[in-house]
Amino acid sequence: MKIPGTVLACAVLLCGISVRGGAFFEPAWAGTPPGATPESVVEGLETPWAIAFAPDGRIFVSERAGRIRVVKNGRLEAEPWMRLEVVEQSESGLLGLALDPDFSRNRFVYAAYTYRGKDGRLTNRLARLREDPAKNRGSLDKVLLDGVAGSGNHDGGRVKFGPDGKLYWSVGDAQNPSLAQDLSSLNGKILRLNADGTVPADNPFAGSPVYSYGHRNPQGLAWQPATRRLYATEHGPSGGLKGCCRDEVNLIERGANYGWPIITGDQSRAGMVSPVLQSGDRETWAPTGAAFVTRGPWAGSLVFGGLRGESLYRVVFDTADPRKVARFEPLWERQWGRLRDVVEGADGIYILTSNRDGRGRPRAGDDRVIRIRFGQ
């Protein structure tokens, strides 16, 4: 089913102000880009969080209620691939999902989720699951990392394999901002592990899975293909003493401190890294899953979804400076509702909606997988 888009007639020149390494941009233009065809390819999901592709063409989708669903030959299978016991509360539940780069051989799937520990507290866990190829169903293989403080909000949750073959997990501050600056805590961090859960010998802090710190609620991880640079999207403050908005796109450096809760937005301090792009004091993106596009007219662009912003955002970086944004634009504004994940597939860009998460306005067919193709 094709989804209509409104083409805006206006074309506004890009206007940006670089502030101490962080940039706030007025959008270049908004609406539907020429030549792009969006279509709904899967419907009837319940608060999906992450999407991943198997080598055999199947699509794996996590649902926050604890189900891992599979789309095969364009159809959503009725029976979940696996059910996990989770606590779905506000933003918590089954979150990130990644398939092992060697999935065809080992059948490993990795998932981050929130559960209630024996002490009654919400806790986040990273687990390795394994598919039984005879049944095409999953089961728990190994808990890789456990005991990470959880909360109804700010659990982070993105799980991705990097081009270095390591497993990355973004973890939020669990609504305890001070944890982001505490290197003895795994909250407010981007973590880096071997696929078996051990700590890589070349991590920046000996014996620790911490790769970067000073994060509030990082939700998107994407590597620039040619350079292997890691960029992350992150939610800014929601008001109070720390102000509003200031959502971020960060260039992640090994062992770096991204400042939360000491600095936000375009603020700076010695020893802390400011974002390459931030939303300013009046606009909230609530940025989520991110991906670099490798084919078609958007090749080289970073794209990410917005929950509050209800848009797909596109970022073009200066080829000579990885911290400089050459172009930024929101697309399909308010047309599909809240967007949770963005992944490039073999035949287009795939997007998950999140309109049944308690904060959206569900429409018939929600939640859904949307595919964007060019030149169709």
ABEGO torsion letter per residue (X at the ends): XBBBBBBBABBBBBBBBBBGGBBBBBBABBEBBBGBBBBBABBGBBGBABBBBBAAGBBBBBBAAGBBBBBBGGBBBABBABBBBBBBBGABEBBBBBBBAAAAAAGBBBBBBBBBBAAGBBBBBBBBBBBBAAAGBBBBABBABBGBBBBABGAEGBBBBBAAGBBBBBBBAGGBAAAAABAABABGBBBBBBAAGBBBAABABBGBABABBGBABBABBBBBAAAGBBBBBBBBBAEEAAEBEGBBBBBBBBGBBAGOAABBEABBBBGBBBBABBAEAABBAGBBBBBBBABEAABGBBBBBBAAAGBBBBBBBBAABAABBABBBBBGBGAAEBBABBBBBAAEBBBBBBAAAGABBBBBGOBBBBBBBBGX
